[in-house]
Amino acid sequence: MYKHLITADGETFSSNLPTECTSCMFECKHLSQSIKCHIDGQTKRTGKIIDTQGGVFLCSNKEIKASGKFKQTLSTYFDVLSEIINIRDEQSERKAKQLRRLTHNLISYNAHILQDLYSIVSQDKLSGNGRDQAKAFAQALKSHPNDSAVSLLRILKNTNLSKSEFSIFEKLYDSNPSLDIHPHKIHKVLLLVFNSFWYDFIQKNVRIKIQPCETKLRLDYESVSAAFAHIIDNTVKYTATGTEVEVSFSSVDNSFIIEFEMISMRIEPEERYLIFNEGYSGRHPVRAELSGKGIGLGTIRKLLAINNATISIKSSDRAGEVDLDGYPYQKNVVKVVFNNYLDIESNTKNIKTGFIGRSLRSRRQSKWNR
């Protein structure tokens, strides 16, 4: 049986119809009709359906002779075509949305990088040759070392976040993604990601407390680092000024658990599952204008899933709430669990807590300890 399927805009969706048979397709006016083929002289049955969603043309020689069955087959093809086109359009829109998000984030990170770069040396001073540009940077670093160092730290953070965007696109949206699974000391992986965010935490007067841990996990470094980078980026964004973030490690049965405990913006009970949906932002971050087009918890969950890991959030009840700057904050725990992990040289040390980062407490923090 010959078939020719077209989309609403006339694009050929699928066809095995010979070129010399197209005249019959254009001349066909009915759902089912018997014709004599102008090529081989045989009697054949043809039919066509066309509307705003697309069209289907069928030509049957011996497969279907009865008009009723032919109409039913034609109608089935048309229904399936409509459904497939809808699915294709949804997939195309999803990919376009992913590309828009990637483009938006890369443009945003690049803008921040350029802004910080030009804060070290103004753009007009970089219009000379390479030697003059090098001298301009050398002079700026010598004259304003502290401000330049801060700008370089911000450039480091946004460069790493840009890198994570490419990792996300490659790992999640490539039709054949490559995973480089090897044992990595999880404490070191986390510290390397935290390195890009220290100054942001210091700016918010937030103390970071990371327990020591020697456990190695088999994982894809790029995708896990990208997931941690955005978890920590959100932690910086939503954690209350002058409080503390504690990162702890533990293992239960065949699972390895990492918990990020913090005082951060309240998550309403009905939002605790919705925040994992793509594009969803909580009520309070939206009101505080902190939500954006970042990758979101849904994408973080997917990055962790390809490493056989899960993410969830536990929140305290209203009894532990405090309002700061007109917004409710509560104790939240981001929990990442690596399942069926390979325990290599595991020696999780909980006997002495390690402190990393600047120890700063404010009067606001004391509210949480009452």
C-alpha positions in Angstrom: 0.0 0.0 0.0 1.2 3.5 -0.9 0.9 6.2 1.8 1.6 9.9 1.7 1.2 11.9 4.9 1.5 15.7 5.2 1.5 18.2 8.0 -0.7 21.2 8.3 1.8 23.4 6.5 2.1 21.0 3.6 5.4 19.4 4.7 5.8 15.7 3.8 5.7 13.8 7.1 6.1 10.3 5.7 5.7 8.9 2.2 6.4 5.8 0.0 4.4 7.2 -2.9 6.2 7.0 -6.2 6.7 10.4 -7.9 4.7 9.2 -11.0 1.7 8.6 -8.7 1.4 12.1 -7.3 -1.1 13.1 -10.0 -3.6 10.6 -8.7 -3.1 12.0 -5.2 -3.9 15.6 -6.3 -6.9 14.4 -8.4 -8.4 12.3 -5.6 -11.5 14.0 -4.1 -13.1 11.2 -2.0 -12.5 9.1 1.1 -12.7 6.0 -1.1 -12.9 5.5 -4.8 -12.0 2.8 -7.3 -9.7 3.9 -10.2 -7.8 2.4 -13.1 -4.1 3.0 -12.6 -2.6 5.0 -15.5 0.7 3.3 -15.0 0.0 -0.5 -14.8 -3.6 -0.5 -15.8 -4.8 -2.3 -12.7 -7.9 -1.4 -10.6 -6.9 0.2 -7.4 -8.6 1.9 -4.5 -7.5 5.4 -3.4 -8.7 7.9 -0.8 -7.7 11.1 0.9 -8.4 13.1 4.1 -7.3 16.7 4.5 -8.1 19.3 7.1 -6.3 22.0 9.1 -4.2 19.4 11.0 -2.7 17.7 8.0 -3.6 15.1 5.4 -3.4 11.4 4.4 -3.5 9.8 1.0 -3.7 6.0 0.5 -3.5 3.8 -2.6 -4.3 0.1 -2.3 -4.0 -2.5 -4.9 -4.8 -5.9 -3.4 -4.4 -5.2 0.3 -7.8 -3.6 0.9 -10.6 -3.9 -1.7 -13.7 -3.2 0.4 -14.6 0.5 0.6 -15.7 0.4 4.2 -12.5 -1.2 5.4 -10.5 1.2 3.3 -12.2 4.3 4.8 -11.6 2.9 8.3 -7.9 2.4 7.5 -7.6 5.9 6.1 -9.3 7.3 9.2 -6.9 5.4 11.5 -3.9 6.7 9.6 -5.2 10.2 9.9 -5.9 9.9 13.7 -2.4 8.5 14.2 -0.8 11.2 12.1 -2.5 13.9 14.2 -1.3 12.3 17.4 2.3 11.9 16.2 2.4 15.5 14.9 1.1 16.7 18.3 3.8 14.7 20.1 6.5 15.9 17.6 5.4 19.5 18.2 5.5 19.1 21.9 9.0 17.6 21.7 10.1 20.4 19.4 8.7 23.0 21.8 10.4 21.3 24.8 13.7 21.3 23.0 13.2 24.9 22.0 12.5 25.8 25.6 15.6 24.0 26.7 17.6 25.9 24.1 16.1 29.2 25.2 16.9 28.5 28.8 20.5 27.5 27.9 20.9 30.7 25.8 19.3 32.9 28.4 21.6 31.6 31.2 24.7 31.7 29.1 24.0 35.3 28.1 23.3 36.2 31.7 26.5 34.5 33.0 28.6 36.1 30.1 27.1 39.5 31.0 28.2 39.1 34.6 31.7 38.0 33.5 32.1 41.0 31.3 30.8 43.3 33.9 33.3 42.0 36.5 36.1 42.0 33.9 35.5 45.7 33.0 35.3 46.6 36.7 38.9 45.6 36.9 39.9 47.5 33.7 37.4 49.7 31.9 36.6 48.8 28.3 38.2 51.9 26.8 41.5 51.0 28.3 41.4 47.6 26.5 41.2 49.1 23.0 45.0 49.1 22.5 47.2 46.2 21.5 47.8 43.1 23.5 50.9 44.5 25.4 48.9 47.6 26.4 46.0 45.4 27.6 48.4 43.3 29.7 49.9 46.4 31.3 46.4 47.8 32.0 45.5 44.6 33.9 48.8 44.5 35.7 48.4 48.1 36.9 44.8 47.5 38.0 45.7 44.4 40.0 48.5 46.3 41.7 46.5 49.5 42.4 43.3 47.8 43.5 44.2 44.2 44.6 41.2 43.6 46.9 38.5 44.8 44.5 40.2 43.0 41.6 40.3 39.8 43.6 36.6 40.0 44.3 35.9 40.5 40.6 38.0 37.5 39.7 36.2 35.4 42.3 32.9 36.4 40.7 34.3 35.6 37.2 35.3 32.2 38.5 31.8 31.5 39.8 30.0 32.5 36.6 32.5 30.7 34.4 31.9 27.5 36.4 28.2 28.0 36.2 28.5 28.5 32.4 30.5 25.3 32.2 27.8 23.5 34.2 25.2 24.6 31.6 27.1 22.9 28.9 27.4 19.7 31.0 23.6 19.8 31.6 22.8 20.1 27.9 25.3 17.4 27.0 24.2 14.9 29.7 20.5 15.4 29.6 19.6 16.5 26.1 22.2 14.7 23.9 20.7 11.7 22.2 23.8 9.7 23.1 25.3 11.2 26.2 28.6 10.0 27.5 29.0 9.3 31.3 32.5 9.0 32.7 31.9 7.0 35.8 34.8 6.8 38.2 35.4 6.7 42.0 35.7 10.3 43.5 36.1 11.4 47.0 32.8 13.1 47.6 34.1 15.6 50.1 36.7 16.9 47.5 34.0 17.1 44.8 31.9 19.3 47.1 34.8 21.5 48.1 35.8 22.1 44.5 32.3 23.3 43.8 32.1 25.4 47.0 35.3 27.2 46.1 33.4 29.3 43.5 30.9 30.5 46.1 32.9 31.3 49.3 32.8 35.1 48.7 29.0 35.1 48.1 28.5 33.4 51.5 30.9 35.8 53.2 29.0 38.7 51.7 25.8 37.4 53.3 27.6 36.7 56.6 26.7 33.0 56.3 28.9 30.5 58.1 29.6 27.2 56.3 30.2 24.1 58.3 31.3 20.9 56.4 31.9 17.6 58.1 35.0 15.7 57.1 34.4 12.6 55.0 36.7 10.1 53.2 34.1 8.2 51.3 34.5 7.6 47.6 31.5 7.3 45.3 31.4 6.0 41.7 29.9 8.9 39.7 30.1 11.1 36.6 32.1 14.1 37.9 30.7 16.6 35.4 27.0 16.0 36.0 27.3 15.7 39.8 29.4 18.8 40.0 26.8 20.7 37.9 24.0 19.5 40.2 26.0 20.5 43.3 26.8 23.9 41.7 23.2 24.8 41.3 22.2 23.4 44.7 24.9 25.7 46.3 23.9 28.6 44.0 20.3 28.3 45.3 21.6 28.0 48.9 23.4 31.3 48.5 20.3 32.9 47.0 17.7 31.7 49.5 19.7 31.3 52.8 19.0 34.0 55.5 21.8 36.5 56.1 23.9 35.9 59.2 22.9 32.2 59.6 24.7 28.9 59.1 24.8 26.2 56.4 25.9 22.7 57.6 26.8 19.9 55.2 26.8 16.4 56.7 27.5 12.9 55.5 26.1 9.6 56.5 25.4 6.1 55.2 22.4 3.8 55.7 22.4 0.3 54.4 23.5 0.6 50.8 22.8 4.4 50.5 25.1 7.3 51.0 23.5 10.6 52.2 24.5 14.2 51.9 22.4 16.8 53.7 22.6 20.6 53.3 20.9 22.1 56.4 20.1 25.8 56.4 17.8 28.6 57.4 16.2 29.6 54.1 13.1 31.0 52.6 9.9 29.2 53.6 8.6 26.5 51.3 4.9 26.1 51.6 3.6 22.5 52.2 1.8 22.4 48.8 5.0 23.5 47.1 7.4 20.8 48.3 6.6 18.6 45.3 5.8 21.4 42.8 9.2 23.0 43.1 10.6 20.0 41.3 8.5 20.8 38.2 10.3 22.6 35.4 9.6 26.3 35.5 7.9 26.4 38.9 9.0 28.9 41.5 7.9 29.2 45.1 5.5 31.9 46.2 8.0 33.7 48.5 11.0 33.7 46.1 8.7 35.1 43.4 7.5 37.8 45.8 11.1 38.6 46.7 12.1 38.7 43.0 14.7 35.9 43.6 13.2 33.5 41.1 14.7 33.3 37.6 15.3 31.0 34.7 17.9 28.9 36.3 18.0 25.1 35.7 15.6 24.4 38.7 15.3 21.5 41.0 13.7 19.3 38.3 16.9 19.4 36.2 19.1 18.9 39.3 17.0 15.8 40.0 17.6 14.5 36.5 21.4 15.1 36.7 21.5 13.2 40.0 19.2 10.4 38.6 21.8 9.5 35.9 24.2 8.9 38.8 21.7 6.7 40.6 21.0 9.4 43.1 17.9 11.3 44.4 17.1 14.7 45.9 14.4 15.7 48.3 13.7 18.6 50.7 12.6 18.5 54.3 11.1 21.6 55.9 10.3 22.5 59.5 6.8 23.5 60.5 5.6 27.0 61.2 6.7 26.8 64.8 10.3 27.3 63.7 9.7 30.2 61.5 11.2 33.7 61.7 10.4 36.7 59.5 13.3 38.5 58.1 13.0 41.6 55.9 9.3 40.9 55.5 9.8 37.3 54.3 9.3 34.0 56.2 12.3 31.8 56.8 12.5 28.2 58.2 14.9 25.4 58.6 15.2 23.5 55.3 17.3 20.4 54.6 18.3 19.4 51.0 18.9 15.7 51.0 20.9 14.0 48.3 21.0 10.2 48.4 23.3 8.0 46.3 21.8 4.6 46.0 23.8 1.3 45.8 27.0 3.3 46.1 30.4 1.6 45.9 32.0 2.0 49.3 35.8 2.4 48.5 38.1 3.2 51.4 35.1 4.5 53.3 35.9 6.2 56.6 33.2 8.8 57.4 34.5 10.8 60.3 31.9 12.3 62.6 34.0 12.5 65.8 35.2 16.1 65.1 33.4 18.7 63.0 35.4 20.5 60.4 34.8 24.2 59.9 35.4 25.7 56.4 34.7 29.3 55.5 34.4 32.5 57.5 32.8 32.2 61.0 30.4 35.0 61.2 27.3 35.3 63.4 24.7 38.1 63.5 22.0 39.0 65.9 19.5 37.6 63.4 21.1 34.1 63.8 20.5 34.1 67.5 16.7 34.1 66.8 17.0 30.6 65.5 18.8 29.3 68.7 16.2 30.5 71.1 
